[in-house]
Amino acid sequence: MIDDLIIILIKSAVVILLLFTAAAYMTFLERIVMARLQLRMGPVRVGPFGLFQPLADGIKLLCKERFQPANVETFVYWLAPGISLFTALFIFVLIPFGGVVEIAGRLIYLQIADINVGVVFLLAFSSLAVYGVVLAGWASNNRYSLIGGLRGTAQMISYEIPMGLSLLTVVLSTGTLSLREIVELQQNHWLIWTNPISFIIYFITSFAETNRAPFDLPEAEQELTAGYHTEYGGMKFAAFFLGEYINILAVSAIATTLFFGGWHGPGDIPILWFGLKIAIFVFIFMWVRATMPRFRYDQLMSFGWKVLIPIAILNLIITAYFTLV
């Protein structure tokens, strides 16, 4: 048991280090991609090809003056960024990165933990991210932050419904809730080919769940100065920022796992295939942000409740029918 615990701690430390590094350089890549798409230069001055820009941004945030508005709920004010970051990181506990490898004569599965209700646990835990948004707005003692937090909460809860329904079709198709078993069942046939509507619904809702354009209403700086994190600066703001980018990696990893065969691909390079598939999804997130305008809030909610949820329910019923027949 001690050996197993040590292996889990090592895998967790490696995954956390990779996620923080990837999130930091996603900020750099996003600025480069958006600059190229919009015919701008982007960051090129700090280090060779601008590669030290994330490090410079991190040092700047660390050195910023610490401040705290008057009459805030201090404990909740400090807790909210941690909730956003922790829930984003925890999703990767269940994601399988590859198959079994042999290290020092011991077989190790490239996954931190696998439970037989993985999909349910994934949905339940990812929904906790909404608390980071609403508590940040409420604890800041700022009406604009509160409004941003409330509408961010409404958006995230609304789009969790079609997202959950789309993932239920995967469970019906495979007959299992284990993420490892779902990936293994896709060794020869990816679920995107049998569940394309489910994937489309999931991918659309993932933009709303991660507060990304064109659904980035919780951070509508034109209206609310910065939304729910208006009163946050320095590393507290960085925690929200990192949580958002790790969430992008998380929803990309879930899409890869449930619809695109996970780590399966030609040759014996599972981690490379898994990373490449995630990279494609991350690029699409950046591409959409650079090209699509923001929805109005009424359009956002109408699209979720009047379009996505009815389609998701109908898709679930049809999938259940053909599964039983």
Backbone bond lengths (Angstrom), bond angles and torsions (degrees), N, CA, C in turn:
res aa  C-N    CA-C-N  psi(-1)  N-CA   C-N-CA  omega(-1)  CA-C   N-CA-C  phi
1 M - - - 1.460 - - 1.523 111.61 -
2 I 1.332 116.28 -36.37 1.462 119.50 179.15 1.522 110.16 -65.82
3 D 1.364 115.81 -41.38 1.463 119.78 178.07 1.523 110.91 -61.03
4 D 1.330 116.51 -43.26 1.467 120.72 179.40 1.519 110.89 -62.34
5 L 1.330 116.85 -41.71 1.460 121.01 179.56 1.525 110.91 -63.66
6 I 1.328 117.00 -41.47 1.468 120.59 179.18 1.522 110.46 -63.39
7 I 1.342 116.82 -41.76 1.467 120.87 179.25 1.528 110.23 -62.88
8 I 1.327 117.17 -42.53 1.466 121.24 179.43 1.527 110.28 -63.38
9 L 1.330 117.21 -42.13 1.462 120.61 179.94 1.528 111.13 -65.44
10 I 1.339 116.76 -39.33 1.468 119.95 178.51 1.522 110.24 -65.32
11 K 1.338 117.02 -46.13 1.465 120.28 178.95 1.526 110.84 -61.75
12 S 1.330 116.68 -40.15 1.469 120.08 179.45 1.522 111.09 -64.18
13 A 1.344 116.83 -43.22 1.459 120.37 -179.59 1.524 111.29 -64.08
14 V 1.333 116.83 -41.25 1.467 120.65 179.21 1.525 110.57 -64.34
15 V 1.339 116.73 -44.58 1.463 120.56 -179.13 1.520 110.94 -64.03
16 I 1.335 118.19 -43.79 1.468 121.22 179.66 1.524 110.86 -62.51
17 L 1.335 116.88 -43.35 1.466 120.62 178.98 1.533 111.00 -61.89
18 L 1.326 116.28 -44.10 1.465 120.08 179.00 1.521 111.60 -64.41
19 L 1.333 116.93 -39.44 1.463 120.35 -178.15 1.529 111.37 -67.63
20 F 1.318 117.11 -43.71 1.469 119.51 178.36 1.533 111.02 -63.61
21 T 1.327 116.08 -41.82 1.465 119.25 178.67 1.520 111.02 -64.74
22 A 1.349 115.85 -44.77 1.468 120.18 -179.74 1.521 111.05 -63.59
23 A 1.345 117.30 -42.34 1.465 120.21 179.99 1.524 111.18 -63.36
24 A 1.340 116.72 -39.84 1.468 119.77 179.42 1.525 110.65 -63.31
25 Y 1.324 116.69 -43.85 1.469 118.75 -177.33 1.527 112.12 -82.01
26 M 1.338 117.82 -14.50 1.461 118.99 170.76 1.518 111.07 -65.21
27 T 1.341 116.55 -35.02 1.473 118.90 177.20 1.525 110.21 -62.54
28 F 1.341 116.12 -40.08 1.463 120.53 178.03 1.525 111.00 -67.07
29 L 1.331 117.18 -46.82 1.462 120.90 -178.10 1.524 111.47 -64.83
30 E 1.345 116.19 -37.24 1.456 118.50 179.69 1.528 110.60 -64.04
31 R 1.313 117.29 -40.78 1.462 119.79 179.21 1.522 111.23 -67.59
32 I 1.335 116.60 -35.12 1.459 120.25 177.02 1.525 110.71 -68.19
33 V 1.354 116.44 -47.50 1.470 120.64 -178.51 1.520 110.62 -62.38
34 M 1.345 117.19 -46.22 1.458 120.01 -179.19 1.527 111.12 -64.96
35 A 1.333 116.38 -36.76 1.465 119.45 178.40 1.527 110.88 -63.88
36 R 1.320 116.69 -43.41 1.467 119.70 179.94 1.525 111.17 -66.18
37 L 1.324 117.35 -40.38 1.467 120.56 -179.58 1.528 111.58 -68.99
38 Q 1.334 116.86 -27.91 1.466 121.45 -177.52 1.530 112.12 -106.81
39 L 1.339 116.37 15.65 1.463 122.78 175.64 1.524 112.25 58.76
40 R 1.352 114.88 47.15 1.465 121.10 175.08 1.527 108.90 -121.94
41 M 1.329 116.12 175.98 1.465 121.05 -179.22 1.519 112.91 -83.94
42 G 1.326 116.63 -45.08 1.456 119.08 -173.99 1.524 110.63 78.85
43 P 1.347 118.38 -177.82 1.473 121.10 -178.58 1.526 111.86 -71.65
44 V 1.313 117.20 118.33 1.468 121.05 -178.19 1.531 112.31 -135.62
45 R 1.323 119.12 -2.61 1.462 121.03 -168.80 1.528 113.17 -95.56
46 V 1.335 118.80 -32.20 1.465 120.90 -173.29 1.524 109.35 -88.29
47 G 1.308 116.86 101.81 1.457 121.05 -178.61 1.516 111.44 82.09
48 P 1.338 117.50 174.93 1.473 120.67 178.49 1.515 111.15 -63.50
49 F 1.332 115.82 124.48 1.472 122.89 -178.50 1.531 112.39 59.27
50 G 1.322 118.02 19.02 1.459 121.48 179.81 1.508 114.60 77.26
51 L 1.343 118.20 16.82 1.466 121.20 -173.15 1.525 113.51 -69.24
52 F 1.340 117.89 -17.80 1.459 119.95 179.94 1.527 112.02 -91.65
53 Q 1.325 117.65 6.78 1.460 120.64 -178.81 1.532 112.69 -60.65
54 P 1.345 120.02 -44.19 1.475 119.00 176.72 1.522 112.85 -59.51
55 L 1.342 117.36 -37.59 1.465 120.33 177.44 1.523 110.75 -64.80
56 A 1.322 116.61 -42.08 1.469 120.44 178.48 1.526 110.91 -63.61
57 D 1.339 116.68 -40.83 1.471 120.00 178.12 1.521 111.09 -63.93
58 G 1.352 116.44 -39.75 1.460 120.05 178.88 1.517 112.29 -64.23
59 I 1.320 116.71 -42.92 1.473 120.50 178.31 1.519 110.48 -64.22
60 K 1.329 116.48 -39.59 1.466 120.10 178.79 1.528 111.03 -61.67
61 L 1.323 117.16 -43.69 1.465 120.51 -179.64 1.524 111.07 -67.51
62 L 1.325 117.20 -37.53 1.466 120.33 178.28 1.526 111.98 -64.44
63 C 1.328 115.97 -33.63 1.464 120.27 -175.16 1.527 113.55 -90.96
64 K 1.313 116.97 -2.65 1.465 119.14 -179.60 1.532 110.54 -66.06
65 E 1.319 115.26 148.81 1.460 120.71 178.15 1.524 110.38 -64.17
66 R 1.321 115.48 132.75 1.467 119.74 177.41 1.524 109.27 -79.49
67 F 1.330 115.53 134.17 1.460 118.99 177.46 1.517 108.43 -142.99
68 Q 1.314 115.01 158.41 1.461 121.21 177.53 1.520 107.84 -148.16
69 P 1.323 117.65 123.08 1.467 120.11 -178.91 1.524 111.45 -59.97
70 A 1.308 115.17 158.41 1.461 119.88 178.61 1.526 110.67 -71.83
71 N 1.330 115.37 147.53 1.470 123.43 172.59 1.524 113.97 63.61
72 V 1.338 117.26 27.46 1.463 118.62 174.74 1.523 109.26 -81.26
73 E 1.338 115.90 160.10 1.463 120.81 169.87 1.534 106.87 -79.79
74 T 1.318 116.46 95.49 1.466 121.30 -165.70 1.521 113.31 -56.60
75 F 1.317 117.47 -49.01 1.473 120.08 -176.24 1.530 111.06 -62.54
76 V 1.323 116.59 -46.56 1.468 120.42 -178.84 1.528 110.27 -69.62
77 Y 1.331 116.46 -36.14 1.461 121.58 178.75 1.527 110.98 -58.13
78 W 1.326 117.05 -41.16 1.462 121.43 178.37 1.527 111.87 -80.76
79 L 1.321 116.71 -27.31 1.466 120.23 -176.73 1.527 112.61 -74.38
80 A 1.331 117.84 -35.09 1.466 121.63 -172.94 1.528 113.87 -56.70
81 P 1.350 120.14 -47.84 1.474 118.57 177.85 1.522 112.30 -61.18
82 G 1.328 116.47 -35.51 1.463 119.75 178.74 1.513 112.41 -65.01
83 I 1.343 116.59 -37.75 1.462 120.10 177.99 1.525 110.24 -63.24
84 S 1.322 116.92 -46.24 1.465 120.40 -179.59 1.521 111.74 -60.18
85 L 1.325 116.78 -41.70 1.462 120.49 -178.44 1.519 111.41 -74.01
86 F 1.330 117.22 -42.93 1.464 120.94 -176.32 1.524 111.97 -65.84
87 T 1.337 117.39 -43.49 1.469 119.46 -179.19 1.522 111.30 -65.01
88 A 1.338 117.20 -34.71 1.460 119.77 177.39 1.528 110.63 -66.49
89 L 1.330 116.98 -42.41 1.462 120.84 -179.82 1.517 112.08 -68.21
90 F 1.320 117.44 -38.10 1.462 120.84 -172.03 1.520 112.76 -65.98
91 I 1.332 117.42 -27.30 1.466 120.55 179.92 1.523 111.20 -57.08
92 F 1.335 116.88 -32.68 1.459 120.19 -176.23 1.529 112.79 -75.29
93 V 1.322 117.41 -5.35 1.458 119.75 173.29 1.530 110.53 -62.09
94 L 1.329 116.77 -34.29 1.464 121.83 -173.45 1.516 113.68 -97.15
95 I 1.328 118.64 -9.11 1.461 121.10 -174.65 1.534 110.53 -80.54
96 P 1.339 119.48 123.71 1.469 121.07 174.57 1.534 111.16 -81.60
97 F 1.329 116.73 123.61 1.460 121.88 -177.62 1.524 112.39 -91.70
98 G 1.305 117.54 -17.84 1.454 121.51 -178.08 1.509 110.42 -174.97
99 G 1.325 116.61 -174.95 1.453 121.32 -179.55 1.514 111.82 -85.86
100 V 1.317 115.83 -150.09 1.459 122.16 -178.64 1.526 109.45 -88.19
101 V 1.332 116.68 133.48 1.467 122.17 175.12 1.524 108.30 -123.45
102 E 1.306 115.40 152.92 1.466 120.63 179.05 1.520 109.20 -104.41
103 I 1.330 115.97 121.02 1.465 122.56 179.37 1.519 108.18 -129.26
104 A 1.330 115.81 120.16 1.471 122.01 -179.53 1.525 111.73 54.59
105 G 1.327 115.40 41.08 1.455 120.16 177.64 1.512 114.53 75.92
106 R 1.326 118.57 10.30 1.468 122.27 -178.58 1.509 109.62 -121.60
107 L 1.334 116.54 133.68 1.461 121.16 178.59 1.523 109.85 -81.52
108 I 1.326 115.62 124.82 1.466 121.10 -177.68 1.515 108.94 -126.81
109 Y 1.340 116.53 128.42 1.455 121.51 176.86 1.525 108.77 -87.02
110 L 1.325 116.17 134.17 1.465 121.10 -176.99 1.529 110.01 -79.30
111 Q 1.304 114.01 67.80 1.463 123.84 177.34 1.514 107.00 -159.94
112 I 1.320 116.94 136.22 1.467 119.05 -176.67 1.518 110.47 -67.66
113 A 1.339 117.30 -45.48 1.464 120.37 179.63 1.522 109.53 -153.94
114 D 1.330 115.12 145.78 1.460 120.55 176.49 1.521 108.47 -128.56
115 I 1.317 117.10 123.92 1.459 121.30 177.47 1.521 108.68 -121.92
116 N 1.324 115.88 154.93 1.467 119.64 -172.61 1.521 113.93 -75.47
117 V 1.333 117.60 -4.19 1.470 120.99 174.89 1.536 108.52 -122.21
118 G 1.310 116.08 41.39 1.456 120.99 -172.46 1.511 114.91 -57.82
119 V 1.335 117.77 -41.46 1.465 120.65 -177.74 1.528 110.49 -65.91
120 V 1.334 116.71 -42.92 1.470 120.52 178.88 1.530 110.14 -63.75
121 F 1.334 115.96 -45.51 1.461 120.37 179.64 1.526 110.94 -62.32
122 L 1.324 116.01 -37.82 1.465 121.35 178.95 1.522 110.81 -62.27
123 L 1.331 116.52 -47.89 1.461 120.78 -179.71 1.528 111.24 -65.77
124 A 1.340 116.17 -41.42 1.460 120.00 -178.15 1.519 111.49 -64.16
125 F 1.329 116.37 -43.38 1.460 119.06 -176.03 1.521 111.60 -76.20
126 S 1.342 117.00 -38.40 1.467 118.77 -179.25 1.524 111.34 -64.65
127 S 1.334 116.87 -27.70 1.464 119.54 179.27 1.528 112.38 -68.99
128 L 1.336 117.16 -16.71 1.466 120.04 178.84 1.522 112.17 -69.88
129 A 1.347 117.03 -16.06 1.472 119.65 -179.42 1.518 111.87 -60.13
130 V 1.326 116.80 -24.51 1.458 119.83 -178.75 1.529 111.23 -63.56
131 Y 1.342 117.24 -26.99 1.462 119.82 -179.47 1.527 111.47 -66.83
132 G 1.330 117.35 -33.83 1.453 119.24 177.44 1.510 112.04 -61.83
133 V 1.336 116.51 -36.86 1.461 121.39 -178.97 1.529 111.42 -72.83
134 V 1.320 116.23 -51.77 1.465 119.14 -174.48 1.526 111.53 -70.90
135 L 1.327 118.31 -36.72 1.460 120.07 179.84 1.524 111.65 -70.56
136 A 1.335 117.31 -34.54 1.467 120.06 176.78 1.519 110.39 -63.08
137 G 1.338 116.64 -43.21 1.459 119.86 178.82 1.501 112.78 -66.15
138 W 1.345 116.82 -41.29 1.469 120.61 -177.39 1.518 112.05 -72.32
139 A 1.349 117.15 -42.33 1.461 120.61 -174.05 1.528 112.73 -73.58
140 S 1.329 117.95 -15.87 1.465 120.38 -174.49 1.517 114.00 -76.12
141 N 1.320 118.02 -11.09 1.465 121.64 -178.01 1.523 111.32 56.90
142 N 1.327 115.35 43.16 1.463 122.57 -178.91 1.521 107.73 -138.02
143 R 1.321 117.18 123.91 1.473 120.14 -175.80 1.526 111.91 -62.72
144 Y 1.334 116.35 -37.43 1.463 119.01 179.89 1.529 110.91 -67.24
145 S 1.316 116.38 -40.32 1.459 119.97 176.52 1.523 110.22 -63.98
146 L 1.312 117.28 -40.35 1.464 120.97 -180.00 1.519 111.04 -63.09
147 I 1.340 116.96 -44.14 1.462 120.37 178.27 1.531 110.23 -62.16
148 G 1.332 116.61 -43.97 1.454 119.90 178.22 1.519 111.95 -61.83
149 G 1.349 116.71 -40.88 1.451 120.00 178.35 1.519 112.80 -65.70
150 L 1.341 116.46 -40.12 1.473 119.84 -178.62 1.518 111.74 -67.49
151 R 1.313 116.78 -43.85 1.462 116.80 -178.80 1.523 111.53 -75.00
152 G 1.348 116.54 -27.59 1.454 118.66 172.33 1.513 111.53 -65.39
153 T 1.344 116.69 -39.31 1.463 121.47 177.52 1.518 111.09 -63.81
154 A 1.341 116.53 -45.83 1.464 120.09 179.12 1.526 110.93 -59.98
155 Q 1.323 116.30 -41.03 1.464 120.28 179.65 1.523 111.10 -63.76
156 M 1.331 117.27 -48.69 1.453 120.49 -174.94 1.522 111.95 -67.47
157 I 1.341 117.32 -40.37 1.464 120.18 178.70 1.527 110.40 -66.51
158 S 1.332 117.26 -41.00 1.458 120.95 -179.14 1.526 112.06 -62.24
159 Y 1.322 116.63 -41.18 1.462 119.62 -175.87 1.528 113.09 -85.77
160 E 1.347 117.26 -10.85 1.457 119.31 173.16 1.528 111.34 -68.48
161 I 1.323 117.28 -27.88 1.466 120.40 -177.09 1.529 111.31 -66.43
162 P 1.341 119.54 -55.89 1.471 118.00 177.26 1.526 113.03 -64.25
163 M 1.345 117.47 -31.15 1.466 119.12 177.42 1.521 110.33 -63.42
164 G 1.325 116.90 -46.27 1.463 120.35 178.31 1.513 112.55 -62.04
165 L 1.341 117.07 -41.68 1.463 120.86 179.00 1.525 111.29 -64.18
166 S 1.329 117.06 -37.07 1.468 119.80 179.43 1.521 111.32 -67.37
167 L 1.337 117.25 -35.81 1.463 119.94 179.31 1.526 111.93 -75.42
168 L 1.341 117.32 -25.77 1.466 119.72 176.49 1.522 111.66 -63.83
169 T 1.330 117.41 -30.65 1.468 119.36 178.38 1.533 110.61 -66.31
170 V 1.333 116.60 -32.55 1.466 119.94 175.56 1.518 110.30 -65.12
171 V 1.332 116.26 -41.27 1.462 120.68 178.10 1.524 110.85 -63.33
172 L 1.342 117.02 -41.87 1.462 120.47 178.17 1.523 111.26 -64.16
173 S 1.320 116.74 -39.25 1.464 120.70 -177.29 1.526 112.56 -70.19
174 T 1.340 116.33 -34.47 1.466 120.06 -175.74 1.524 113.22 -98.62
175 G 1.331 117.41 -23.55 1.458 120.47 -178.68 1.512 114.13 74.81
176 T 1.329 118.04 19.60 1.457 121.27 179.22 1.522 110.39 -146.86
177 L 1.336 115.10 153.93 1.463 121.59 176.61 1.519 111.92 -104.63
178 S 1.326 117.59 -2.75 1.458 121.91 -178.85 1.528 110.06 -81.57
179 L 1.321 116.94 126.52 1.463 120.20 179.56 1.524 111.24 -64.94
180 R 1.317 117.47 -35.69 1.455 120.19 179.06 1.530 110.53 -63.85
181 E 1.314 117.27 -43.99 1.460 120.47 -179.72 1.522 111.30 -68.18
182 I 1.331 117.71 -35.98 1.468 120.72 177.77 1.525 110.40 -62.27
183 V 1.338 116.81 -42.25 1.469 119.96 177.96 1.517 110.75 -65.36
184 E 1.329 117.61 -43.34 1.463 120.64 -178.61 1.525 111.62 -64.13
185 L 1.327 117.37 -32.58 1.466 120.85 178.01 1.529 112.38 -71.09
186 Q 1.334 117.12 -15.02 1.466 121.16 -179.89 1.528 113.01 -98.44
187 Q 1.304 116.83 17.70 1.459 119.91 -177.38 1.525 112.37 -59.30
188 N 1.331 116.68 -37.01 1.466 120.86 -178.20 1.520 113.16 -114.70
189 H 1.346 117.55 -8.44 1.463 118.92 -175.08 1.525 108.97 -152.65
190 W 1.333 117.25 108.23 1.457 121.15 179.63 1.523 110.44 -71.69
191 L 1.338 115.45 146.73 1.464 120.87 -177.19 1.525 112.82 -74.25
192 I 1.321 118.34 -12.49 1.465 119.85 177.05 1.522 110.50 -61.03
193 W 1.332 117.19 -29.07 1.464 120.20 -177.35 1.521 111.79 -77.82
194 T 1.319 118.43 -28.21 1.471 121.13 178.93 1.520 112.46 -99.21
195 N 1.342 118.04 -18.52 1.461 121.75 -179.02 1.528 111.44 -128.54
196 P 1.333 118.83 53.37 1.475 119.16 -176.20 1.526 113.09 -66.40
197 I 1.334 117.56 -37.71 1.471 119.77 -179.39 1.521 110.03 -66.18
198 S 1.328 116.38 -39.73 1.469 120.13 177.94 1.522 110.61 -60.67
199 F 1.323 116.67 -41.68 1.460 119.16 179.34 1.521 111.42 -65.78
200 I 1.323 117.77 -41.93 1.467 120.79 -179.73 1.528 109.89 -61.34
201 I 1.338 116.72 -44.54 1.470 120.56 178.79 1.521 110.02 -62.42
202 Y 1.334 115.74 -46.46 1.470 119.42 -179.91 1.521 111.11 -60.06
203 F 1.309 117.12 -44.45 1.463 119.95 -175.24 1.524 111.36 -67.76
204 I 1.334 117.19 -38.08 1.474 119.90 177.17 1.523 110.04 -64.80
205 T 1.338 116.79 -46.10 1.467 119.83 -178.52 1.521 111.91 -67.38
206 S 1.333 117.77 -25.73 1.464 119.52 179.47 1.529 111.49 -65.12
207 F 1.327 118.04 -29.33 1.464 120.59 175.92 1.524 110.33 -66.62
208 A 1.333 116.44 -40.18 1.464 119.62 179.42 1.525 111.10 -71.50
209 E 1.334 117.50 -37.82 1.456 120.92 -178.59 1.527 112.28 -68.22
210 T 1.322 116.62 -29.54 1.466 120.21 179.30 1.529 112.27 -95.86
211 N 1.343 117.13 5.10 1.468 122.27 178.95 1.518 112.11 58.17
212 R 1.313 115.95 42.69 1.462 120.97 -178.92 1.514 110.40 -107.22
213 A 1.342 115.26 155.73 1.460 120.14 176.93 1.529 109.14 -58.99
214 P 1.347 117.43 141.74 1.474 127.69 6.75 1.527 114.37 -88.72
215 F 1.341 117.50 14.69 1.459 121.41 -178.42 1.522 111.99 -111.42
216 D 1.316 118.82 31.33 1.466 121.40 -176.05 1.523 111.45 -88.49
217 L 1.317 116.66 47.39 1.465 121.09 -178.19 1.529 113.86 -68.71
218 P 1.354 120.46 -32.07 1.473 118.23 177.52 1.521 113.13 -61.64
219 E 1.325 118.36 -19.94 1.466 121.50 -178.81 1.526 110.52 -116.77
220 A 1.312 117.05 41.02 1.463 120.97 -177.91 1.519 109.56 -76.10
221 E 1.324 115.16 85.05 1.464 119.11 -174.12 1.521 113.05 -64.90
222 Q 1.351 118.45 -23.06 1.461 119.51 178.34 1.526 111.15 -66.04
223 E 1.339 116.87 -27.03 1.463 120.21 -174.15 1.522 112.44 -107.49
224 L 1.333 117.61 -37.05 1.461 120.45 -169.49 1.525 112.16 -123.23
225 T 1.284 118.20 27.06 1.469 125.41 -178.08 1.525 112.06 61.10
226 A 1.323 120.35 -53.00 1.469 120.93 172.66 1.510 111.35 -154.30
227 G 1.322 117.96 -0.10 1.457 119.19 -179.62 1.515 111.56 84.66
228 Y 1.319 116.11 -145.69 1.469 121.25 -170.83 1.526 113.26 -65.55
229 H 1.338 118.69 -21.62 1.470 119.75 -178.92 1.530 112.52 -105.30
230 T 1.323 116.93 27.45 1.464 121.01 179.84 1.530 112.00 -55.72
231 E 1.332 117.03 -40.83 1.465 121.00 -173.58 1.530 113.28 -91.14
232 Y 1.322 116.94 15.04 1.468 120.18 -179.26 1.520 109.88 -109.53
233 G 1.321 115.83 142.26 1.461 121.28 177.00 1.518 110.20 -145.34
234 G 1.316 116.48 175.05 1.454 120.83 176.98 1.520 111.94 61.67
235 M 1.330 116.40 -139.14 1.461 121.32 -175.45 1.520 112.38 -73.19
236 K 1.331 117.92 -22.27 1.469 119.05 175.47 1.531 109.61 -67.35
237 F 1.326 116.77 -42.07 1.458 120.00 174.26 1.524 110.47 -65.28
238 A 1.345 116.56 -39.41 1.465 120.07 179.57 1.520 111.50 -61.21
239 A 1.333 118.11 -32.54 1.461 121.00 178.68 1.532 110.66 -64.35
240 F 1.352 116.61 -42.55 1.471 119.38 174.20 1.522 110.82 -62.07
241 F 1.310 115.47 -42.27 1.465 121.44 -177.34 1.524 110.65 -63.74
242 L 1.338 116.21 -47.09 1.459 120.28 178.07 1.521 111.08 -64.60
243 G 1.339 116.56 -39.46 1.458 119.69 178.64 1.514 112.02 -60.26
244 E 1.331 117.11 -38.98 1.467 120.08 178.83 1.525 111.49 -64.01
245 Y 1.320 116.87 -44.69 1.459 119.13 -177.90 1.523 112.02 -72.81
246 I 1.330 117.57 -34.71 1.465 119.36 175.36 1.524 109.87 -68.26
247 N 1.339 117.19 -32.86 1.468 120.17 174.72 1.523 111.23 -62.74
248 I 1.334 117.02 -37.64 1.469 119.81 176.62 1.527 109.71 -62.00
249 L 1.333 116.61 -44.33 1.463 120.23 176.21 1.529 110.60 -61.94
250 A 1.339 117.16 -37.63 1.461 120.99 -177.64 1.529 111.67 -66.50
251 V 1.335 117.30 -48.83 1.471 118.73 -179.05 1.527 110.86 -67.76
252 S 1.339 116.68 -30.35 1.465 120.21 175.76 1.528 110.14 -68.48
253 A 1.334 116.35 -40.37 1.464 120.29 178.26 1.523 111.26 -66.11
254 I 1.337 117.43 -37.93 1.467 120.48 178.19 1.523 110.42 -66.17
255 A 1.340 117.21 -43.75 1.468 120.51 177.45 1.521 110.71 -60.37
256 T 1.330 116.82 -43.18 1.465 121.11 178.01 1.517 111.05 -61.72
257 T 1.327 116.71 -42.63 1.462 121.73 -176.52 1.514 112.55 -69.91
258 L 1.325 117.26 -42.98 1.468 120.77 -171.64 1.524 113.75 -91.56
259 F 1.318 118.80 -21.29 1.465 119.43 -174.34 1.531 113.97 -124.96
260 F 1.318 118.19 -23.38 1.468 119.98 -172.21 1.530 113.29 -120.07
261 G 1.311 116.03 29.85 1.456 119.83 171.43 1.504 116.22 77.19
262 G 1.328 118.26 8.70 1.459 120.09 178.50 1.515 112.28 57.29
263 W 1.325 116.19 -125.15 1.461 121.52 -175.72 1.521 113.22 -88.33
264 H 1.328 118.24 3.42 1.463 120.85 -179.33 1.526 111.45 -71.63
265 G 1.311 116.06 140.94 1.460 122.69 177.58 1.512 109.46 179.63
266 P 1.322 117.78 171.82 1.468 120.52 -179.92 1.531 111.80 -61.24
267 G 1.324 116.17 142.76 1.456 120.09 177.60 1.520 112.25 79.99
268 D 1.293 115.44 175.46 1.465 121.98 -176.80 1.532 110.44 -101.81
269 I 1.337 115.87 58.25 1.471 121.87 -179.07 1.529 109.58 -133.50
270 P 1.348 117.51 62.66 1.477 120.43 -172.50 1.517 114.34 -60.44
271 I 1.340 118.04 -43.82 1.469 120.05 -176.88 1.525 110.18 -65.32
272 L 1.329 117.04 -36.06 1.466 120.40 178.72 1.522 110.81 -63.74
273 W 1.332 117.59 -44.93 1.467 120.60 179.23 1.519 110.94 -64.86
274 F 1.331 116.49 -40.76 1.462 120.14 179.17 1.524 110.64 -62.44
275 G 1.334 116.85 -45.68 1.460 120.69 178.87 1.513 112.83 -65.00
276 L 1.335 117.25 -37.67 1.460 120.85 -179.82 1.533 111.19 -65.54
277 K 1.321 116.67 -41.89 1.470 119.86 179.08 1.529 110.91 -64.27
278 I 1.333 116.67 -41.71 1.467 119.78 177.40 1.523 110.28 -63.54
279 A 1.328 117.25 -40.98 1.465 121.28 -179.06 1.531 111.06 -60.59
280 I 1.333 117.42 -37.18 1.465 121.00 178.81 1.529 110.08 -63.84
281 F 1.333 116.44 -44.69 1.468 119.82 179.13 1.529 110.91 -64.47
282 V 1.330 117.28 -41.85 1.461 120.75 179.41 1.530 110.27 -60.82
283 F 1.330 117.07 -41.28 1.465 120.47 177.89 1.532 110.85 -61.63
284 I 1.331 117.11 -39.52 1.471 120.12 178.92 1.526 110.34 -63.27
285 F 1.340 117.82 -40.31 1.466 120.78 176.01 1.529 110.66 -57.61
286 M 1.324 116.67 -44.13 1.459 120.46 -179.99 1.519 111.43 -68.67
287 W 1.305 116.75 -39.71 1.462 122.75 179.61 1.524 110.47 -61.58
288 V 1.329 116.56 -45.63 1.465 120.89 -179.85 1.521 110.36 -63.32
289 R 1.342 116.83 -42.30 1.469 118.97 -179.61 1.520 111.53 -61.38
290 A 1.323 116.86 -35.61 1.458 120.58 -176.56 1.524 113.36 -78.57
291 T 1.328 117.84 -15.24 1.462 119.73 -170.69 1.519 115.48 -121.09
292 M 1.341 118.61 -25.58 1.465 119.97 -173.21 1.515 111.89 -102.86
293 P 1.331 118.13 139.05 1.466 120.83 176.63 1.528 111.04 -76.70
294 R 1.316 115.55 160.70 1.465 121.49 -179.61 1.523 111.29 -74.80
295 F 1.336 116.32 142.41 1.465 121.93 173.12 1.527 109.54 -70.93
296 R 1.335 116.54 152.29 1.460 119.64 164.26 1.523 108.02 -74.08
297 Y 1.331 116.81 157.83 1.463 118.60 -174.61 1.527 111.80 -65.09
298 D 1.337 117.85 -38.67 1.463 119.22 178.64 1.530 111.03 -66.21
299 Q 1.330 116.94 -35.43 1.463 120.12 175.98 1.526 110.81 -65.96
300 L 1.311 115.75 -40.12 1.464 120.95 179.16 1.524 111.23 -59.42
301 M 1.322 116.78 -50.57 1.466 120.37 -177.08 1.528 111.70 -70.44
302 S 1.319 116.90 -38.70 1.470 119.57 178.10 1.527 111.07 -63.43
303 F 1.333 116.50 -41.53 1.458 120.27 179.91 1.533 110.90 -62.91
304 G 1.339 115.75 -40.17 1.457 119.33 -179.78 1.519 112.86 -67.47
305 W 1.355 116.81 -50.03 1.463 120.73 -173.11 1.526 113.29 -83.01
306 K 1.323 117.10 -34.32 1.466 119.52 -174.36 1.527 114.19 -95.82
307 V 1.317 117.20 -17.07 1.469 120.16 -177.59 1.519 111.47 -117.22
308 L 1.336 116.86 -60.46 1.459 119.74 -172.86 1.527 113.09 -66.99
309 I 1.330 117.71 -45.45 1.467 119.58 -177.06 1.528 111.98 -65.13
310 P 1.353 120.59 -47.15 1.481 118.77 175.65 1.527 113.46 -58.86
311 I 1.341 117.43 -41.51 1.466 120.16 179.27 1.528 109.89 -65.18
312 A 1.339 117.08 -41.32 1.464 120.64 -179.54 1.530 111.41 -64.31
313 I 1.342 117.14 -40.35 1.470 120.43 178.50 1.525 110.61 -65.62
314 L 1.332 116.34 -45.36 1.464 120.15 178.45 1.523 111.42 -61.98
315 N 1.318 116.41 -42.11 1.462 120.92 178.43 1.526 111.36 -62.83
316 L 1.327 117.12 -38.52 1.466 121.14 178.44 1.529 110.61 -65.97
317 I 1.326 116.62 -42.41 1.475 120.25 -179.97 1.534 110.33 -63.73
318 I 1.332 116.16 -44.78 1.475 119.68 -179.24 1.529 110.38 -64.28
319 T 1.322 116.54 -42.52 1.460 120.00 178.99 1.526 111.15 -62.72
320 A 1.340 116.20 -43.16 1.463 119.83 178.57 1.519 111.43 -62.39
321 Y 1.334 117.11 -39.26 1.470 121.27 -179.66 1.519 110.67 -62.68
322 F 1.345 116.18 -50.95 1.470 119.08 -177.22 1.526 111.91 -70.40
323 T 1.338 116.97 -26.50 1.466 119.43 175.96 1.519 111.19 -68.77
324 L 1.346 116.41 -42.53 1.459 120.87 -179.27 1.531 112.11 -73.45
325 V 1.327 116.41 -35.57 1.462 120.07 -179.88 1.515 110.22 -71.95
